[in-house]
Amino acid sequence: QRILRLAEMCRRLETEEEKVLPFYPSSLSECEQQKARRILEEIPNEPLVRAMQDYIGLERFWQRFNKAKLEEKALEQARAALANRNQDLRKLLQRYLAGVAINQKVPRDPQPF
């Protein structure tokens, strides 16, 4: 009950993009989607299925949760790639600065004829 109430409160804070296109499109075919809708509309006769009907409202929560986890993993990978790139650039900069320092130490005596 508490999670559903919080989800309703959070719905007001969603951006327009999230309200219009909150998740990626379904990977099910049209036939599979229709079959899933028919199954969900049937009155359950098993106790476990009836108990699960109480949690259908959490489906949107789990979709959002999974989407957030996927985005988190993608950001972690992007951060790791940027850290590697940053390290490579620092090494190149150190080599460049070491080369400049060596060139400045070389005496610049005029060449005798």
C-alpha positions in Angstrom: 0.0 0.0 0.0 2.8 2.4 1.0 4.8 1.7 -2.2 1.7 2.3 -4.4 0.9 5.6 -2.6 4.6 6.7 -3.1 4.3 5.7 -6.8 1.2 7.9 -7.2 3.1 10.8 -5.5 6.1 10.3 -7.8 3.9 10.3 -10.9 3.3 14.0 -10.4 7.1 14.6 -10.5 7.6 12.7 -13.8 8.9 14.7 -16.8 6.7 15.0 -19.9 8.9 12.6 -21.7 8.5 9.9 -19.0 4.7 10.4 -19.0 4.5 10.0 -22.8 7.2 7.4 -23.4 8.1 6.0 -20.0 9.8 2.7 -21.1 11.2 1.0 -24.1 8.6 -0.7 -26.4 7.6 -4.2 -25.7 9.6 -7.0 -27.4 6.5 -9.1 -27.7 4.7 -9.5 -31.0 1.2 -8.3 -31.4 -0.2 -11.8 -31.1 1.8 -12.4 -27.9 0.6 -9.1 -26.4 -3.0 -10.0 -27.1 -2.5 -13.4 -25.5 -0.9 -11.8 -22.4 -3.8 -9.4 -22.1 -6.4 -12.2 -22.3 -4.6 -14.1 -19.6 -4.5 -11.1 -17.4 -8.2 -10.4 -17.9 -9.2 -14.0 -16.9 -10.4 -14.6 -13.4 -7.8 -16.6 -11.6 -8.8 -19.9 -10.0 -5.5 -20.8 -8.3 -4.8 -19.3 -4.9 -1.2 -18.2 -5.8 -2.4 -16.5 -9.0 -5.1 -14.7 -7.0 -2.4 -13.5 -4.5 -0.2 -12.3 -7.4 -3.2 -10.2 -8.7 -2.6 -8.0 -5.6 0.9 -7.1 -6.9 0.0 -6.2 -10.5 0.1 -2.6 -9.5 3.8 -3.0 -8.8 4.6 -3.9 -12.4 5.2 -0.2 -13.2 7.4 0.1 -10.2 9.6 -2.9 -11.3 9.8 -1.5 -14.9 11.0 1.8 -13.5 13.4 0.0 -11.1 14.9 -2.1 -13.9 15.2 0.9 -16.2 17.0 2.8 -13.5 19.4 -0.1 -12.9 20.2 -0.4 -16.6 20.9 3.3 -16.8 23.1 3.0 -13.7 25.1 0.2 -15.3 25.5 2.2 -18.5 26.7 5.2 -16.6 29.2 3.1 -14.7 30.6 1.8 -18.0 30.7 5.2 -19.5 32.5 6.5 -16.4 35.1 3.7 -16.5 35.7 4.4 -20.2 36.2 8.1 -19.5 38.5 7.3 -16.6 40.6 5.2 -18.9 40.7 7.9 -21.5 41.7 10.5 -18.9 44.5 8.2 -17.7 45.8 7.8 -21.3 45.7 11.6 -21.9 47.6 12.2 -18.7 50.3 9.8 -19.8 50.6 11.5 -23.2 50.8 14.9 -21.4 53.5 13.6 -19.1 55.5 12.3 -22.1 55.1 15.6 -23.9 56.2 17.7 -20.9 59.2 15.4 -20.3 60.2 16.0 -24.0 59.8 19.7 -23.6 62.0 19.7 -20.4 64.7 17.7 -22.1 64.7 20.1 -25.1 65.1 23.1 -22.9 68.1 21.5 -21.1 70.1 20.9 -24.3 72.5 23.8 -24.7 71.9 26.0 -27.7 75.5 26.9 -28.6 76.0 28.3 -32.0 77.6 25.8 -34.5 81.2 26.6 -35.4 81.9 26.9 -39.0 
